Amino acid sequence: MTRIINTIKLNKKIAYLQKLKSLNKESGLIFNSLDNILNDFIGHKLFTILKFDKINSKLERIYTSNPREYPLQGKKDVIRNFWQVQVLEKGIVYIGYNSQDIKNSFSDFDLIKKLGCSSVLIIPVKSGDNIKGSVNLLHEESWYSNNHVKIAQSLVSVISEAL
């Protein structure tokens, strides 16, 4: 889906996230704010943040927009599928456009489908060259496009220290 982006509004939201970070606000408040801002600018039905433990090859869901249906659940092994290699090893954004992409990317694809999600935008969270995790936006089929990448990256870049 294409939305007209108000650059002034986007820059104000980036400044707001930077202010939260500079005031050492708790990560939950920062993550919740990012969730709401990304939903406003890009849209999502499900929003999660994963923390990446490179040494032990583990992922931990540390934030979810839907804790009832898609709760936080300890650590999971990195399985080195396409999105994990692209995002967590190469630091490149991944877009899954349809339900087949979701099925190929996530072991819990049945739950994701049940939540009405058939596309995904995954943005690496980086600090320099260090990949600290990912921000994951999920929505209906064909929702995400390359037009969303720059917006998402500009917002996600602010939260790297909160991971």
Backbone as a printed PyTorch tensor [residue, N CA C, xyz], in Angstrom:
tensor([[[  0.8480,  -1.1790,   0.0000],
         [  0.0000,   0.0000,   0.0000],
         [  0.8870,   1.2340,   0.0000]],

        [[  0.5200,   2.2240,  -0.7720],
         [  1.2800,   3.4510,  -0.8530],
         [  0.5930,   4.5400,  -0.0440]],

        [[  1.3620,   5.2180,   0.7700],
         [  0.8650,   6.3550,   1.5330],
         [  1.7390,   7.5500,   1.1960]],

        [[  1.1450,   8.7320,   1.2120],
         [  1.9250,   9.9410,   1.0100],
         [  2.5970,  10.2710,   2.3380]],

        [[  3.9090,  10.4360,   2.2970],
         [  4.6770,  10.6550,   3.5170],
         [  4.9200,  12.1440,   3.7190]],

        [[  4.5760,  12.6220,   4.8870],
         [  4.8320,  13.9840,   5.2920],
         [  6.2180,  13.9980,   5.9460]],

        [[  7.2170,  14.4980,   5.2330],
         [  8.5990,  14.4760,   5.7130],
         [  8.7590,  15.2670,   7.0130]],

        [[  8.0790,  16.3660,   7.1420],
         [  8.1750,  17.1660,   8.3670],
         [  7.6530,  16.3490,   9.5510]],

        [[  6.5180,  15.6950,   9.3610],
         [  5.9490,  14.8570,  10.4290],
         [  6.9030,  13.7030,  10.7610]],

        [[  7.4810,  13.0870,   9.7400],
         [  8.4250,  11.9890,   9.9630],
         [  9.6250,  12.4680,  10.7670]],

        [[ 10.1840,  13.6090,  10.4040],
         [ 11.3430,  14.1420,  11.1330],
         [ 10.9870,  14.4730,  12.5860]],

        [[  9.7730,  14.9350,  12.8230],
         [  9.3320,  15.2070,  14.2010],
         [  9.2450,  13.9090,  14.9990]],

        [[  8.7880,  12.8470,  14.3780],
         [  8.6860,  11.5520,  15.0590],
         [ 10.0750,  10.9770,  15.3450]],

        [[ 11.0050,  11.1500,  14.4160],
         [ 12.3820,  10.7170,  14.6480],
         [ 12.9670,  11.4900,  15.8290]],

        [[ 12.7300,  12.7950,  15.8500],
         [ 13.2180,  13.6280,  16.9610],
         [ 12.5870,  13.1920,  18.2810]],

        [[ 11.3190,  12.8320,  18.2520],
         [ 10.6410,  12.3660,  19.4670],
         [ 11.2990,  11.0840,  19.9840]],

        [[ 11.5740,  10.1280,  19.0980],
         [ 12.2460,   8.8900,  19.5170],
         [ 13.6450,   9.1830,  20.0580]],

        [[ 14.3490,  10.1020,  19.4060],
         [ 15.6870,  10.4710,  19.8810],
         [ 15.6180,  11.1090,  21.2660]],

        [[ 14.5810,  11.9040,  21.5100],
         [ 14.4210,  12.5270,  22.8240],
         [ 14.1570,  11.4760,  23.8950]],

        [[ 13.2830,  10.5130,  23.5940],
         [ 13.0270,   9.4230,  24.5430],
         [ 14.3230,   8.6940,  24.8790]],

        [[ 15.1090,   8.4390,  23.8410],
         [ 16.3820,   7.7380,  24.0290],
         [ 17.3320,   8.5780,  24.8800]],

        [[ 17.4240,   9.8710,  24.5940],
         [ 18.3530,  10.7440,  25.3230],
         [ 17.9380,  10.9260,  26.7770]],

        [[ 16.6580,  10.7980,  27.0560],
         [ 16.1660,  10.9060,  28.4330],
         [ 16.2450,   9.5730,  29.1730]],

        [[ 16.8500,   8.5850,  28.5140],
         [ 17.0060,   7.2440,  29.0870],
         [ 15.6690,   6.6340,  29.5010]],

        [[ 14.6660,   6.8650,  28.6870],
         [ 13.3610,   6.2670,  28.9660],
         [ 13.4670,   4.7530,  28.7970]],

        [[ 12.6200,   4.0260,  29.5050],
         [ 12.6840,   2.5690,  29.4340],
         [ 12.4310,   2.0910,  28.0060]],

        [[ 13.0530,   0.9670,  27.6680],
         [ 12.9640,   0.4630,  26.3010],
         [ 11.5250,   0.1620,  25.9030]],

        [[ 10.6870,  -0.2910,  26.8400],
         [  9.2890,  -0.5780,  26.5110],
         [  8.5560,   0.6370,  25.9780]],

        [[  8.8030,   1.8000,  26.5500],
         [  8.1780,   3.0370,  26.0760],
         [  8.6960,   3.3930,  24.6830]],

        [[  9.9880,   3.2390,  24.4790],
         [ 10.5770,   3.5260,  23.1650],
         [ 10.0150,   2.5660,  22.1180]],

        [[  9.9510,   1.2710,  22.4530],
         [  9.4470,   0.2790,  21.5000],
         [  7.9700,   0.5140,  21.1960]],

        [[  7.1810,   0.8410,  22.2060],
         [  5.7640,   1.1200,  21.9980],
         [  5.5750,   2.3540,  21.1110]],

        [[  6.3970,   3.3620,  21.3250],
         [  6.3270,   4.5660,  20.4950],
         [  6.6920,   4.2440,  19.0510]],

        [[  7.7490,   3.4500,  18.8530],
         [  8.1370,   3.0530,  17.5030],
         [  7.0110,   2.2600,  16.8410]],

        [[  6.4090,   1.3500,  17.5740],
         [  5.2680,   0.5610,  17.0930],
         [  4.1840,   1.4990,  16.5540]],

        [[  3.7810,   2.4760,  17.3560],
         [  2.7090,   3.3970,  16.9580],
         [  3.1120,   4.2720,  15.7710]],

        [[  4.3450,   4.7330,  15.7610],
         [  4.8070,   5.5960,  14.6700],
         [  4.8690,   4.8210,  13.3570]],

        [[  5.4300,   3.6090,  13.3970],
         [  5.5090,   2.8060,  12.1690],
         [  4.1150,   2.4200,  11.6770]],

        [[  3.2040,   2.1610,  12.5910],
         [  1.8400,   1.8530,  12.1790],
         [  1.2100,   3.0540,  11.4840]],

        [[  1.4920,   4.2470,  11.9890],
         [  0.9620,   5.4710,  11.3990],
         [  1.5380,   5.7210,   9.9980]],

        [[  2.8400,   5.5130,   9.8410],
         [  3.4960,   5.8360,   8.5680],
         [  3.4370,   4.7120,   7.5410]],

        [[  3.4880,   3.4600,   7.9880],
         [  3.5750,   2.3390,   7.0550],
         [  2.3990,   1.3910,   7.2040]],

        [[  2.0290,   1.1090,   8.4350],
         [  0.9370,   0.1950,   8.7230],
         [  1.4330,  -1.2000,   9.0650]],

        [[  0.7110,  -1.8520,   9.9700],
         [  0.9810,  -3.2510,  10.3010],
         [ -0.1840,  -3.8190,  11.0870]],

        [[ -0.3410,  -5.1310,  11.0160],
         [ -1.2880,  -5.8490,  11.8680],
         [ -0.5630,  -6.4470,  13.0580]],

        [[  0.7280,  -6.7320,  12.8830],
         [  1.5560,  -7.2700,  13.9510],
         [  2.9250,  -6.6190,  13.8570]],

        [[  3.4570,  -6.2450,  15.0060],
         [  4.7620,  -5.5870,  15.0960],
         [  5.5510,  -6.2830,  16.1880]],

        [[  6.7560,  -6.7410,  15.8640],
         [  7.6010,  -7.3740,  16.8750],
         [  9.0300,  -6.8480,  16.7660]],

        [[  9.7440,  -6.9800,  17.8780],
         [ 11.1710,  -6.6730,  17.8940],
         [ 11.8850,  -7.9040,  18.4210]],

        [[ 12.9020,  -8.3340,  17.6720],
         [ 13.7030,  -9.4780,  18.0590],
         [ 15.1070,  -9.0260,  18.4090]],

        [[ 15.6320,  -9.5400,  19.5120],
         [ 17.0110,  -9.2870,  19.9160],
         [ 17.8420, -10.4780,  19.4590]],

        [[ 18.9870, -10.1970,  18.8380],
         [ 19.8450, -11.2210,  18.2620],
         [ 21.0680, -11.4390,  19.1400]],

        [[ 21.2500, -12.6700,  19.5670],
         [ 22.4320, -13.0880,  20.3160],
         [ 23.3140, -13.8580,  19.3330]],

        [[ 24.2390, -13.1420,  18.7250],
         [ 25.0750, -13.7290,  17.6760],
         [ 25.9650, -14.8500,  18.2130]],

        [[ 26.5170, -14.6760,  19.3930],
         [ 27.4430, -15.6630,  19.9650],
         [ 26.7540, -17.0150,  20.1510]],

        [[ 25.5450, -17.0040,  20.6710],
         [ 24.8150, -18.2510,  20.9220],
         [ 23.8210, -18.6050,  19.8220]],

        [[ 23.7620, -17.7840,  18.7630],
         [ 22.8680, -17.9980,  17.6270],
         [ 21.4060, -18.1510,  18.0790]],

        [[ 20.9450, -17.1360,  18.8410],
         [ 19.5850, -17.1490,  19.3880],
         [ 18.8720, -15.8460,  19.0510]],

        [[ 17.5510, -15.9400,  18.9660],
         [ 16.6770, -14.7820,  18.8060],
         [ 15.7060, -14.7620,  19.9720]],

        [[ 15.4370, -13.5560,  20.4770],
         [ 14.4760, -13.3980,  21.5600],
         [ 13.4890, -12.3010,  21.1940]],

        [[ 12.1930, -12.6250,  21.2200],
         [ 11.1630, -11.6220,  20.9700],
         [ 11.0520, -10.7830,  22.2340]],

        [[ 11.4420,  -9.5040,  22.1380],
         [ 11.4410,  -8.6380,  23.3140],
         [ 10.3100,  -7.6180,  23.2980]],

        [[  9.5750,  -7.5490,  22.1820],
         [  8.4210,  -6.6610,  22.0940],
         [  7.4380,  -7.2560,  21.0990]],

        [[  6.1660,  -7.1390,  21.3960],
         [  5.1100,  -7.5390,  20.4740],
         [  3.9320,  -6.5900,  20.6220]],

        [[  3.3120,  -6.2680,  19.5220],
         [  2.1250,  -5.4160,  19.5600],
         [  0.8810,  -6.2090,  19.9510]],

        [[  1.0030,  -7.5340,  19.9790],
         [ -0.1420,  -8.3830,  20.2830],
         [  0.2720,  -9.4640,  21.2900]],

        [[  0.4850,  -9.0760,  22.5520],
         [  0.9840, -10.0420,  23.5380],
         [  0.0190, -11.1980,  23.8220]],

        [[ -1.2450, -10.9910,  23.5710],
         [ -2.2150, -12.0610,  23.8170],
         [ -2.0860, -13.1840,  22.7870]],

        [[ -2.0270, -12.8270,  21.5160],
         [ -1.9820, -13.8230,  20.4460],
         [ -0.5570, -14.1870,  20.0160]],

        [[  0.3730, -13.2660,  20.2200],
         [  1.7520, -13.4690,  19.7520],
         [  2.7040, -13.0040,  20.8580]],

        [[  2.7460, -13.7650,  21.9640],
         [  3.4460, -13.3120,  23.1760],
         [  4.9710, -13.4010,  23.0910]],

        [[  5.5980, -12.7710,  24.0660],
         [  7.0410, -12.9090,  24.2470],
         [  7.2890, -14.3460,  24.6870]],

        [[  8.3320, -14.9780,  24.1480],
         [  8.5420, -16.4010,  24.4230],
         [ 10.0090, -16.7840,  24.4970]],

        [[ 10.7310, -16.3390,  25.4370],
         [ 12.1040, -16.8070,  25.5940],
         [ 12.9330, -16.7110,  24.3260]],

        [[ 13.9670, -17.5420,  24.2470],
         [ 14.8890, -17.5040,  23.1080],
         [ 14.6600, -18.6900,  22.1820]],

        [[ 14.8560, -18.4330,  20.8860],
         [ 14.7400, -19.4720,  19.8600],
         [ 16.0530, -19.5380,  19.0910]],

        [[ 16.3650, -20.7190,  18.5890],
         [ 17.5540, -20.8860,  17.7620],
         [ 17.3770, -20.1870,  16.4210]],

        [[ 18.4440, -19.5690,  15.9370],
         [ 18.4670, -19.0290,  14.5870],
         [ 18.5600, -20.2280,  13.6510]],

        [[ 17.6620, -20.3020,  12.6760],
         [ 17.6340, -21.4700,  11.7940],
         [ 18.2590, -21.2190,  10.4260]],

        [[ 18.7740, -20.0170,  10.2320],
         [ 19.4850, -19.6580,   9.0010],
         [ 18.6330, -19.8130,   7.7420]],

        [[ 17.3750, -19.4190,   7.8120],
         [ 16.5840, -19.3730,   6.5950],
         [ 16.9430, -18.0870,   5.8400]],

        [[ 16.2820, -17.8620,   4.7270],
         [ 16.6760, -16.7390,   3.8670],
         [ 16.6320, -15.3970,   4.5840]],

        [[ 15.5160, -15.1080,   5.2770],
         [ 15.4120, -13.7900,   5.9070],
         [ 16.4450, -13.6290,   7.0060]],

        [[ 16.7160, -14.6800,   7.7630],
         [ 17.6770, -14.5630,   8.8570],
         [ 19.0890, -14.3150,   8.3410]],

        [[ 19.4630, -14.9710,   7.2540],
         [ 20.7700, -14.7250,   6.6560],
         [ 20.8250, -13.2960,   6.1250]],

        [[ 19.7980, -12.9000,   5.3830],
         [ 19.7900, -11.5620,   4.7830],
         [ 19.8110, -10.4630,   5.8390]],

        [[ 18.9810, -10.5870,   6.8770],
         [ 18.8430,  -9.5330,   7.8770],
         [ 19.9180,  -9.6240,   8.9550]],

        [[ 20.0860, -10.8020,   9.5420],
         [ 20.9510, -10.9410,  10.7190],
         [ 22.4280, -11.1200,  10.3830]],

        [[ 22.7290, -11.6300,   9.2070],
         [ 24.1320, -11.7930,   8.8130],
         [ 24.6040, -10.6890,   7.8710]],

        [[ 23.7630, -10.3300,   6.9110],
         [ 24.1550,  -9.3360,   5.9160],
         [ 23.6850,  -7.9270,   6.2460]],

        [[ 22.7070,  -7.7950,   7.1620],
         [ 22.2060,  -6.4780,   7.5420],
         [ 21.3590,  -5.8110,   6.4810]],

        [[ 20.6820,  -6.6150,   5.6630],
         [ 19.8660,  -6.1120,   4.5570],
         [ 18.3920,  -6.3170,   4.8910]],

        [[ 17.5670,  -5.3330,   4.5930],
         [ 16.1210,  -5.4110,   4.8040],
         [ 15.5470,  -6.5670,   3.9800]],

        [[ 14.5700,  -7.2390,   4.5570],
         [ 13.8680,  -8.3200,   3.8570],
         [ 12.3930,  -7.9590,   3.7350]],

        [[ 11.8350,  -8.1690,   2.5400],
         [ 10.3960,  -8.0200,   2.3140],
         [  9.8630,  -9.3630,   1.8330]],

        [[  8.8810,  -9.8820,   2.5540],
         [  8.1260, -11.0550,   2.1180],
         [  6.7700, -10.5670,   1.6650]],

        [[  6.4270, -10.8470,   0.4250],
         [  5.2550, -10.2280,  -0.1840],
         [  3.9500, -11.0060,  -0.0160]],

        [[  4.0500, -12.3210,   0.2500],
         [  2.8270, -13.1320,   0.2510],
         [  2.9230, -14.2810,   1.2570]],

        [[  1.8550, -15.0640,   1.3230],
         [  1.7920, -16.1360,   2.3110],
         [  2.8660, -17.2000,   2.0790]],

        [[  3.2650, -17.4200,   0.8400],
         [  4.3390, -18.3940,   0.5890],
         [  5.6530, -17.8860,   1.1730]],

        [[  5.9090, -16.5960,   1.0610],
         [  7.1100, -16.0170,   1.6730],
         [  7.0630, -16.1610,   3.1910]],

        [[  5.8860, -15.9630,   3.7870],
         [  5.7230, -16.1270,   5.2360],
         [  5.9830, -17.5840,   5.6110]],

        [[  5.4020, -18.5030,   4.8610],
         [  5.5750, -19.9310,   5.1420],
         [  7.0420, -20.3370,   5.0530]],

        [[  7.7540, -19.7800,   4.0810],
         [  9.1690, -20.1090,   3.9100],
         [ 10.0560, -19.4500,   4.9640]],

        [[  9.5400, -18.4470,   5.6390],
         [ 10.3530, -17.6600,   6.5580],
         [ 10.1320, -17.9650,   8.0380]],

        [[  8.9230, -18.3900,   8.4050],
         [  8.5900, -18.4980,   9.8190],
         [  8.0050, -19.8630,  10.1580]],

        [[  8.5220, -20.4770,  11.2050],
         [  8.0030, -21.7810,  11.6370],
         [  6.5870, -21.6650,  12.1910]],

        [[  6.2170, -20.4940,  12.6820],
         [  4.8650, -20.2820,  13.2220],
         [  3.9440, -19.5940,  12.2120]],

        [[  4.1260, -19.9480,  10.9360],
         [  3.3590, -19.2970,   9.8680],
         [  1.8570, -19.4940,  10.0170]],

        [[  1.4170, -20.6340,  10.5990],
         [ -0.0260, -20.8450,  10.7750],
         [ -0.6270, -19.7900,  11.7030]],

        [[  0.0710, -19.4830,  12.7930],
         [ -0.3950, -18.4490,  13.7170],
         [ -0.3630, -17.0760,  13.0420]],

        [[  0.7040, -16.8100,  12.3070],
         [  0.8210, -15.5320,  11.5990],
         [ -0.3390, -15.3770,  10.6140]],

        [[ -0.6450, -16.4390,   9.8820],
         [ -1.7600, -16.4020,   8.9230],
         [ -3.0850, -16.1820,   9.6550]],

        [[ -3.2550, -16.8560,  10.8070],
         [ -4.4730, -16.7040,  11.6080],
         [ -4.6770, -15.2470,  12.0390]],

        [[ -3.5750, -14.5280,  12.2340],
         [ -3.6380, -13.1190,  12.6230],
         [ -3.8830, -12.1920,  11.4270]],

        [[ -4.0580, -12.7820,  10.2390],
         [ -4.3630, -11.9970,   9.0450],
         [ -3.1480, -11.4150,   8.3610]],

        [[ -1.9900, -11.9990,   8.6240],
         [ -0.7400, -11.4650,   8.0730],
         [ -0.1990, -12.3700,   6.9690]],

        [[  0.0650, -11.7720,   5.8050],
         [  0.6040, -12.5200,   4.6710],
         [  1.7630, -11.8040,   4.0060]],

        [[  2.2470, -10.7370,   4.6230],
         [  3.4620, -10.0850,   4.1210],
         [  4.2470,  -9.5650,   5.3120]],

        [[  5.5370,  -9.3460,   5.0910],
         [  6.4130,  -8.9320,   6.1820],
         [  7.4800,  -7.9660,   5.6770]],

        [[  7.8250,  -7.0260,   6.5200],
         [  8.9500,  -6.1190,   6.3010],
         [  9.8450,  -6.2650,   7.5280]],

        [[ 11.0740,  -6.7310,   7.3170],
         [ 11.9970,  -6.9660,   8.4250],
         [ 13.1990,  -6.0430,   8.2570]],

        [[ 13.4160,  -5.2050,   9.2630],
         [ 14.4880,  -4.2080,   9.2290],
         [ 15.5330,  -4.5820,  10.2670]],

        [[ 16.7950,  -4.7190,   9.8420],
         [ 17.8390,  -5.0030,  10.8370],
         [ 18.0470,  -3.8050,  11.7600]],

        [[ 18.2840,  -4.0940,  13.0290],
         [ 18.6430,  -3.0650,  14.0050],
         [ 20.1480,  -3.1510,  14.1530]],

        [[ 20.8410,  -2.0760,  13.7800],
         [ 22.3020,  -2.0990,  13.7480],
         [ 22.8970,  -1.0020,  14.6160]],

        [[ 24.0640,  -1.3130,  15.1310],
         [ 24.9050,  -0.3270,  15.7980],
         [ 26.2590,  -0.4360,  15.1130]],

        [[ 26.5120,   0.4810,  14.1890],
         [ 27.6950,   0.3490,  13.3400],
         [ 27.5260,  -0.8780,  12.4620]],

        [[ 28.5170,  -1.7730,  12.4860],
         [ 28.4320,  -3.0180,  11.7210],
         [ 27.8200,  -4.1590,  12.5280]],

        [[ 27.5130,  -3.9160,  13.7920],
         [ 26.9610,  -4.9360,  14.6790],
         [ 25.4460,  -5.0160,  14.5080]],

        [[ 24.9490,  -6.1870,  14.1520],
         [ 23.5100,  -6.3840,  14.0070],
         [ 22.9760,  -6.8730,  15.3440]],

        [[ 22.0920,  -6.0730,  15.9370],
         [ 21.6020,  -6.3330,  17.2910],
         [ 20.2500,  -7.0310,  17.3160]],

        [[ 19.5570,  -7.0280,  16.1850],
         [ 18.2400,  -7.6510,  16.1310],
         [ 17.4720,  -7.1930,  14.9110]],

        [[ 16.1500,  -7.2880,  15.0080],
         [ 15.3200,  -6.8690,  13.8800],
         [ 13.9890,  -6.3270,  14.3740]],

        [[ 13.4260,  -5.4450,  13.5640],
         [ 12.0710,  -4.9490,  13.7470],
         [ 11.2500,  -5.5680,  12.6180]],

        [[ 10.1200,  -6.1820,  12.9880],
         [  9.3140,  -6.9460,  12.0480],
         [  7.9020,  -6.3800,  11.9800]],

        [[  7.4990,  -6.0000,  10.8010],
         [  6.1420,  -5.5190,  10.5670],
         [  5.4440,  -6.5280,   9.6730]],

        [[  4.2520,  -6.9480,  10.0610],
         [  3.4970,  -7.9150,   9.2780],
         [  2.1150,  -7.3540,   8.9670]],

        [[  1.6420,  -7.6550,   7.7570],
         [  0.3460,  -7.1250,   7.3190],
         [ -0.2370,  -8.0540,   6.2650]],

        [[ -1.3220,  -7.5930,   5.6410],
         [ -1.9650,  -8.3860,   4.5970],
         [ -1.0460,  -8.5050,   3.3810]],

        [[ -1.3840,  -9.4270,   2.5000],
         [ -0.5600,  -9.7250,   1.3300],
         [ -0.2610,  -8.4760,   0.5040]],

        [[  0.9700,  -8.4040,   0.0410],
         [  1.4640,  -7.3410,  -0.8490],
         [  1.3780,  -5.9510,  -0.2350]],

        [[  1.3600,  -5.8460,   1.0740],
         [  1.2640,  -4.5430,   1.7340],
         [  2.5640,  -3.7580,   1.5990]],

        [[  3.6960,  -4.4410,   1.7840],
         [  4.9890,  -3.7510,   1.8580],
         [  5.6850,  -3.7010,   0.5110]],

        [[  6.4540,  -2.6140,   0.3290],
         [  7.2190,  -2.4400,  -0.9030],
         [  8.5320,  -1.7330,  -0.5690]],

        [[  9.3700,  -1.6000,  -1.5410],
         [ 10.6470,  -0.8940,  -1.3520],
         [ 10.4370,   0.5620,  -0.9400]],

        [[  9.2620,   1.1210,  -1.2300],
         [  8.9650,   2.5010,  -0.8350],
         [  8.9470,   2.6740,   0.6820]],

        [[  8.7130,   1.5930,   1.4100],
         [  8.6450,   1.6550,   2.8710],
         [ 10.0070,   1.5420,   3.5520]],

        [[ 10.9980,   1.0580,   2.8410],
         [ 12.2840,   0.7060,   3.4510],
         [ 12.9840,   1.9110,   4.0780]],

        [[ 13.1240,   2.9990,   3.3530],
         [ 13.8540,   4.1580,   3.8690],
         [ 13.1700,   4.7430,   5.1050]],

        [[ 11.8540,   4.8110,   5.0760],
         [ 11.0990,   5.3270,   6.2230],
         [ 11.3520,   4.4450,   7.4440]],

        [[ 11.2050,   3.1470,   7.2510],
         [ 11.3930,   2.2060,   8.3550],
         [ 12.8200,   2.2690,   8.8890]],

        [[ 13.7980,   2.2950,   8.0100],
         [ 15.1990,   2.3490,   8.4530],
         [ 15.4870,   3.6210,   9.2400]],

        [[ 14.9360,   4.7410,   8.8070],
         [ 15.2090,   6.0120,   9.5170],
         [ 14.6510,   5.9780,  10.9210]],

        [[ 13.5210,   5.3440,  11.1210],
         [ 12.9150,   5.2420,  12.4530],
         [ 13.6000,   4.1740,  13.3090]],

        [[ 13.8700,   3.0340,  12.7170],
         [ 14.4690,   1.9040,  13.4510],
         [ 15.8810,   2.2440,  13.8970]],

        [[ 16.6020,   3.0320,  13.1230],
         [ 17.9900,   3.3550,  13.4750],
         [ 18.1020,   4.0330,  14.8470]],

        [[ 17.0410,   4.6780,  15.2710],
         [ 17.0580,   5.4090,  16.5500],
         [ 17.0760,   4.4530,  17.7540]],

        [[ 16.5280,   3.2520,  17.6060],
         [ 16.3230,   2.3900,  18.7730],
         [ 17.4570,   1.4200,  19.0650]],

        [[ 18.5290,   1.4440,  18.2840],
         [ 19.5540,   0.4080,  18.4300],
         [ 20.1290,   0.3190,  19.8510]],

        [[ 20.2790,   1.4300,  20.5180],
         [ 20.8320,   1.3920,  21.8690],
         [ 19.8590,   0.8200,  22.8920]],

        [[ 18.5690,   0.7900,  22.5660],
         [ 17.5710,   0.2580,  23.5000],
         [ 17.5270,  -1.2690,  23.4690]],

        [[ 18.1650,  -1.8720,  22.4660],
         [ 18.1960,  -3.3330,  22.3820],
         [ 19.2680,  -3.9140,  23.2750]]])
